[in-house]
Amino acid sequence: MTETVNVHEAKTHLSKLLGRVEAGEEIILARAGKPCARLVPYEQKQARRRIGLLRGLEVPPEFFDPLPDDELAEWEGE
C-alpha cells in the first residue's frame, strides 16, 4: 500500500512515517500535490564473497619464525 503525504505533514510526523517505512510500507512525498520523493525501506546489500580468492597463496615457513628483538621491541612500543 502506497500513500502520498504532503511535505508539511511529513515534517510534522516524520518519526511516525519512518516507523511505517521500516515496517515495509512505501510513502510518496508530494509538494503541492505533485510527487517529488519516495520513502522506501533501506536494504543493505550483502557483499559478494569470492570463493577461492586466496587459492594458491602460500605462506613461507619463515613467516612463523620469531621476530628479531629490535623489531619485536618496536611492535611492543618500546
N, C-alpha and C positions, 0 to 999 in steps of 0.2 A: 504494500500500500504506500503510495507516494502522496505526500501532502505539500501544498505550496504555502509558504509562510512569508509574510511581509518582513522586510529587513528590520523595521522598527520593532515588530513583535519578536523577531529573532533575538535582537539585542536585549530585550526585556526578559526573555525566557530561555537564554542560551543554555544554561545548565540542564534544564528540562529537555530541550531539544537534543542535546548531546546524549542524554540518557536513552532517548528513543533511538537515536542513530546507533549507539552501542548495542542495543537490543536487536539490530538488524534492519531497522526502518530507514528509508531514504527520504530526505527532506529537500525540497526545492526552495531556494531563497529567491524572492522577487522584489524588484524595486518598481514601484508604481504599477504593480500587476504584471510586469514583464519579467520572466525568469532570467536570473543572472548568475546563479551558482547552484551547486548541488552538494549537499552533505551526505556522505556515504560512510559506512563503517571502514575503518582502516584495516588493511590486510598486510601483514608482514610477509614478505616473500622469503621462502626458505632458500638458503644458499645451496646451490647445487654442489654436491660432493663429487669430486672426480676420482673415480675408482682407479687404483693403480698409479696414482700421481707420483709416489716415491719408488715405484718398481725399478729395480736395477741400481738403486742408490746403495753404495757400500760404505760402511764406516770402517776406516782403517784401525787396526788393533792399537796403534799408538795413541789413538783418541782417548783411551781409557787409562793411559799412564798418568801417574801423579804429576801435578804441576810443579815446576821449579819453585823453590822457596820465594824468590823475589816476585814472581808473578802471582803466587798464592797470597802474598802479603798485600799486593795491590787489590786483589779481589776482596780481601777482608778489610780493606780500608786502613791499612797500617802504613 
